[in-house]
Structures are given as C-alpha cells and as structure tokens.
Amino acid sequence: MNSLIAAHLKIKQYRIQFLLLFLVWLMGFTFFALTEPFQNLWDLFLISLTVRNPQIASDFANFFGLIWPILLEVIVFGFLVGELLEKYNPVVTSRILAKHKHNHTVIIGSDHLAKRIIEYCIENKENFSVMEDNEELVEDLINNGYPVILGDPTDNANLEIANLEDVKEIFICVDDVRISMICTEKIRKINKECPIYVRIFEDHVQEYLKQDEFNAYPFSTSKWAMDLIHDWCKGKEGKVIVIGRDRLTHRIAHQVSADHNRETYLFDDEHTGIEFEQSDKLHLINDIAHFLSDIRPHVNLDEVTQVFICWKLESEFDKALYLASKFNLRYPNIEIYVRIADEELIDLVKRYNAKTFSTSQNALELLQQIVTPDSAIYPENGIKL
C-alpha cells in the first residue's frame, strides 16, 4: 500500500513534465508518420525515440534528434535518479493515506480528548484519520506516517478527501462552535447514517444538533467536569477562590457563587467580565495569581475553604503545582482542586493533597459510555465503564 502511494506521489509531482514529454514525442511520431509513409508502426516508434534514423534527414528530424535525448534525460532520468531518492513530502503522504481509508473513524480537531481518541485507535489498531488545520498539533502523527488531512475541516475539498461516504463514525472535538456546526451540517449531507459525536457545551446548540436533520450525539466535557465540581461544593461553606481564564473557569465561578450562594473570588488576568449573569457573590479580580502574595490583598485566606486552579496551558502546570504546594503548606485545611489534562501528572498533584478534574482520560471513559458498540473506542471487553 505504501509503495503504491509513494509511486502515486512521484507521478503526481511530475505529471506536467511527463505530459510535456509525451506531447513532444507525439509531435515527432506524427511528423515521421507523414514524412516516412513506407515505414511500419514499429519502425516509426523507434524513429520517434531516435533509436533509428529517418530516411529523409530534414531540418525538423535533425532538430527533433537533438532535443529529444535532452528532454528524456532531464525528465525521465531526473525523475528516476533524483526524485525517487528524495524523501517524500510527509504532509502529502498523510493526505493520500487518509484518502484511501474505508470504514474508518474520523477525528476532527486535536485537543486533549481528540488525542486520547487517537491514542486509543493506535493502541487497538483501529482504522482512523485525523483532520486538523494546525500543523504543529499533528506534526508527530504526520511524521510517523498516520493519515492526517491538514487544513480547514469545513472546506469541501478536505471533507471529500476524508472519504466520508464510507466512514464508520466521526468525532468533532474543536473549540469553535461555528466550525462544529458547519462540519456537522456538511457531513450529514454527505453521509446520512454515520454517528457524529460533537463536543459542545451550549444547550441550545446541543438541541439543534439533535434534530432529525442532523441526528448528532452532542456531549460536553465541561458539563461532565461541572457535575463533579457541583458534588464537591454541595453542602460546603466558606469562601471560594477560582483561578483561570477560559469559559470553564467562568462556569465554575458562576455556579459556585450563584447555585451555592458562596462568596467566590475569580482571578482572571485577561478578562474584565464573564459571559454568564454575575451574582453579587462573585468578585472578579483582573489580576495574576501565581503566588499567595498575589491573592492575599483581595481575600482573607483564613476564610477560604476551597480553591480551584483552572489553568489549562501545559506551560502553566508548574505554576499550578507550585501554588497548590503553597496552599497545602500554609493552609492545610483548604481543599485544593487542580485542572489537568494528562493522567500522568495526577501523582504530582496528589502529593499536595489536591484533587484533579477535567482529565482527558476521564472524558474518554465517559464518552465510551455513549458510543455505539461498533465504535472504534468502545471498551475492548464490551462492558461500558
């Protein structure tokens, strides 16, 4: 399969040169067929390749005998000797691999959940392809020869390459609601039957995608995390600190302040407001919170009972870990919750008596509960977690 794809790539790259070579040969063959009427087809073919000389040595025949060997050497030998020894373009190779997939799983996006789905497919030798427009996020997949379509997932050309007519299922794991909706609509026009699992939070968008026209399976990893946080806050008292910047952070602060009626201090150094109705119990502090000294001017830490550290950037995990360690050292009665994506980091967080949430493995296990039995990520033992 890989050899065929390699040949396909080389021929595709040289198609214009080979077309030019063919046209030049056809022109010479036609000329000699008209000027050498007594020659049979085989002799004309050899003359057009300059293996034999024509009986009539015209100016065109001499010119053709001069340029043909040059073209043959430049194009054919350049193709064989130069290009075949060159490393193939991995992006193009991955794209062609994706084009040849059948009865496969398509993962759109490359967030932490998408990576877990991809890892599960690789470990269990499931048939899959990936669509992503950020090359850095899928660079390892491309370099390792996995099928990846690099480009906008809403582009019709990219959707066509994904061979969606013969797909088993599709997982849409992108943060942009517009892209998720456009992808769902376009995919459903191509394939009326395949399951489409869409990660999306907004209730009205979920209801929209559940309509018979789309018949998708919307789910929200944020809601799964919020259910867990709701249980942690139930029946608790005291002030709460929430640190982070994104929508999940704002949801946590909104729920704790509004639903649990507790004084909540949201530290967000990028936003001056939240997209949810702000309770009078919620205090938004537009400042950084890397150290306890950053927090003390705004809230009495002796009155705080819970802290949620919600940074999601990998580069900020060390800051989250440091802050958790300081809370554990100076205020051991405060419950600490740290948002992480990789399960490999759980032991580091537990060292400071902190709990973790929003992990990609937990999200994968919850997603496995809603997929169909023929899904690529259905639990191997056939028993849902």
Buried (B, 14 or more C-beta within 10 A) or exposed (E): EEEEBBEBBBEEBBEEBEEEBEEBBEEBBEBBBEBBEEBEEEBBBBBBBBEBEBEEEEEBBEEBBEEBEEBBEEBBEEBEEEBEEEEBEBBBBBBBBBBBBEEBBBBBBBBBBBBBBBEBBEEEEBBBBBBBBEEEBBBEBBEEEBBBBBBBBBBEEBBEBBBBEEBBBBBBBBEEEEBBBBBBBBBBEBBEEBBBBBBBBEEEBBEBBBEEEBBBBBBBBBBBBBEBBBEBBEEEEBBBBBBBBBBBBBBBBBBBBBEBEBBBBBBBBEBEEBEBEBBEBBBBBEEBBBEBEBBEEBBEBEEBBBBBBBBBEEEBBEBBBEBBBBBBEEBEEBBBBBBBBBEEBBEBBEEBBBBBBBBBBBBBBBBBEEBEEEBBBBBEEEEEE
